[in-house]
Amino acid sequence: MTRRPLPSLVATFFLMVLSGAEAATFDPARPFLMTAFSLSRAEIGRLDGGDVVARTLPVENSREVATLGIVRIQTSPSRYVERLTDITTFKRTDDVLQIGTFSTVPQIGDLAALTIDESDVKRLRVCRVEDCNVRLSADGIERVQRELDGQGPDAISKASVLMRQLLVDYVRQYRRGGAAAAMEYASRLPRLNVGREFAALVHDDPITAIHAPRLRRYLLQYPAPSEQIVDFVYWSKELVRSRPVVSITHVAIAAAVNDSPIRYAIGSKQLYAMHYFDASLGLTLLVPDPTAPVPALYVVYVNRSRIDVLDGAFGGVVRRIVAAKARAVVVEQLRRLQSVFRQEQSGTLSPGSYGPH
């Protein structure tokens, strides 16, 4: 009988042991979350147990509130993205009163379902440049002054038609010119340029700079083309502090192009908000869990918003209230997201919202 040399047997044994250990322990997801977002092992355990981890992030600007939320859900990154692109289903909740998407070339019919509430019609009637309680450009306000007259029974219909036209014209300009076409709110002094405000917001965000630089460049430099990024623009009317707020959002989805633990980075850029918001950035990172027996991933959600109610003498008090509310909303949205995908996995899904974009 031929004996194999002892060193060869020992080498083979250790290679097998090391190979098995590597296969059993290789897990880029959890170390990434702990390093990138300073999560403790206890917080990782909470995520794996089905909990949501949320916290308020430090900011430099006094008008800004930033919130981080992380949850583990049972789905694949591609399935999540597929659902997200159906934004009218993905985002719908009781607080989302109306929602729709813009065509590649925006059309007035894209906004056919949008209506302006009577309270905002009253605000529009008395709107003047630099003295208006509805966010619009100077040209928009002047057009409202010219075209929205009278208080007849068709006032709401006329206001809705006019706002639809103003907004679709704006999105067309943005699709062609990007930040150069961003609206400048002339509702009060000082005037506020949405593009510059968003750029300043992103500049102060370290997460996109480190973990989603390609997406960051795309959002700032749009409409410059970028590899493996798809996008769409949608509008919505949502309840914020019990007031309906019409907004327009640009969503960009960047697929991974390297060996990062992040499979997709998704950014949402607010182009317009009728009330409250000066600028808003939403960032979602999809981090697959390779140790899961069925498809699962960690959803990391970050929202940074500049809000006009945070200035003034009581800004600090209001900030704490708004920050606490923002954390609660993120937790609620991520729990809903987790629940809906769980129902989808089990085949018991009923119509409803998926997530916080």
Secondary structure in CASP SS format (residue, H / E / C, confidence):
PFRMAT SS
TARGET T0000
AUTHOR 0000-0000-0000
METHOD secondary structure of the structure
MODEL  1
M C 1.00
T C 1.00
R C 1.00
R C 1.00
P C 1.00
L H 1.00
P H 1.00
S H 1.00
L H 1.00
V H 1.00
A H 1.00
T H 1.00
F H 1.00
F H 1.00
L H 1.00
M H 1.00
V H 1.00
L H 1.00
S H 1.00
G H 1.00
A H 1.00
E H 1.00
A H 1.00
A H 1.00
T H 1.00
F C 1.00
D C 1.00
P C 1.00
A H 1.00
R H 1.00
P H 1.00
F H 1.00
L H 1.00
M H 1.00
T H 1.00
A H 1.00
F H 1.00
S C 1.00
L C 1.00
S C 1.00
R H 1.00
A H 1.00
E H 1.00
I H 1.00
G H 1.00
R H 1.00
L H 1.00
D H 1.00
G C 1.00
G C 1.00
D C 1.00
V C 1.00
V E 1.00
A E 1.00
R E 1.00
T E 1.00
L E 1.00
P C 1.00
V C 1.00
E C 1.00
N C 1.00
S C 1.00
R C 1.00
E E 1.00
V E 1.00
A E 1.00
T E 1.00
L E 1.00
G E 1.00
I E 1.00
V E 1.00
R E 1.00
I E 1.00
Q C 1.00
T C 1.00
S C 1.00
P H 1.00
S H 1.00
R H 1.00
Y H 1.00
V H 1.00
E H 1.00
R H 1.00
L H 1.00
T H 1.00
D C 1.00
I H 1.00
T H 1.00
T H 1.00
F H 1.00
K C 1.00
R C 1.00
T C 1.00
D C 1.00
D C 1.00
V E 1.00
L E 1.00
Q E 1.00
I E 1.00
G E 1.00
T E 1.00
F C 1.00
S C 1.00
T C 1.00
V C 1.00
P C 1.00
Q C 1.00
I H 1.00
G H 1.00
D H 1.00
L H 1.00
A C 1.00
A C 1.00
L C 1.00
T C 1.00
I C 1.00
D C 1.00
E H 1.00
S H 1.00
D H 1.00
V H 1.00
K H 1.00
R H 1.00
L H 1.00
R H 1.00
V C 1.00
C C 1.00
R E 1.00
V C 1.00
E C 1.00
D E 1.00
C C 1.00
N C 1.00
V C 1.00
R C 1.00
L C 1.00
S C 1.00
A H 1.00
D H 1.00
G H 1.00
I H 1.00
E H 1.00
R H 1.00
V H 1.00
Q H 1.00
R H 1.00
E H 1.00
L C 1.00
D C 1.00
G C 1.00
Q C 1.00
G C 1.00
P C 1.00
D C 1.00
A H 1.00
I H 1.00
S H 1.00
K H 1.00
A H 1.00
S H 1.00
V H 1.00
L H 1.00
M H 1.00
R H 1.00
Q H 1.00
L H 1.00
L H 1.00
V H 1.00
D H 1.00
Y H 1.00
V H 1.00
R H 1.00
Q H 1.00
Y H 1.00
R H 1.00
R H 1.00
G H 1.00
G H 1.00
A H 1.00
A H 1.00
A H 1.00
A C 1.00
M C 1.00
E E 1.00
Y E 1.00
A C 1.00
S C 1.00
R C 1.00
L C 1.00
P C 1.00
R C 1.00
L E 1.00
N E 1.00
V H 1.00
G H 1.00
R H 1.00
E H 1.00
F H 1.00
A H 1.00
A H 1.00
L H 1.00
V H 1.00
H H 1.00
D C 1.00
D C 1.00
P H 1.00
I H 1.00
T H 1.00
A H 1.00
I H 1.00
H H 1.00
A C 1.00
P H 1.00
R H 1.00
L H 1.00
R H 1.00
R H 1.00
Y H 1.00
L H 1.00
L H 1.00
Q H 1.00
Y C 1.00
P C 1.00
A C 1.00
P C 1.00
S C 1.00
E C 1.00
Q C 1.00
I E 1.00
V E 1.00
D E 1.00
F E 1.00
V E 1.00
Y E 1.00
W E 1.00
S E 1.00
K E 1.00
E E 1.00
L E 1.00
V E 1.00
R C 1.00
S C 1.00
R E 1.00
P E 1.00
V E 1.00
V E 1.00
S E 1.00
I E 1.00
T E 1.00
H E 1.00
V E 1.00
A E 1.00
I E 1.00
A E 1.00
A E 1.00
A C 1.00
V C 1.00
N C 1.00
D C 1.00
S C 1.00
P C 1.00
I C 1.00
R C 1.00
Y E 1.00
A E 1.00
I E 1.00
G E 1.00
S E 1.00
K E 1.00
Q E 1.00
L E 1.00
Y E 1.00
A E 1.00
M C 1.00
H C 1.00
Y C 1.00
F E 1.00
D E 1.00
A E 1.00
S E 1.00
L E 1.00
G E 1.00
L E 1.00
T E 1.00
L E 1.00
L E 1.00
V E 1.00
P E 1.00
D C 1.00
P C 1.00
T C 1.00
A C 1.00
P C 1.00
V C 1.00
P C 1.00
A C 1.00
L E 1.00
Y E 1.00
V E 1.00
V E 1.00
Y E 1.00
V E 1.00
N E 1.00
R E 1.00
S E 1.00
R E 1.00
I E 1.00
D H 1.00
V H 1.00
L H 1.00
D C 1.00
G C 1.00
A C 1.00
F C 1.00
G H 1.00
G H 1.00
V H 1.00
V H 1.00
R H 1.00
R H 1.00
I H 1.00
V H 1.00
A H 1.00
A H 1.00
K H 1.00
A H 1.00
R H 1.00
A H 1.00
V H 1.00
V H 1.00
V H 1.00
E H 1.00
Q H 1.00
L H 1.00
R H 1.00
R H 1.00
L H 1.00
Q H 1.00
S H 1.00
V H 1.00
F H 1.00
R H 1.00
Q H 1.00
E H 1.00
Q H 1.00
S H 1.00
G C 1.00
T C 1.00
L C 1.00
S C 1.00
P C 1.00
G C 1.00
S C 1.00
Y C 1.00
G C 1.00
P C 1.00
H C 1.00
END
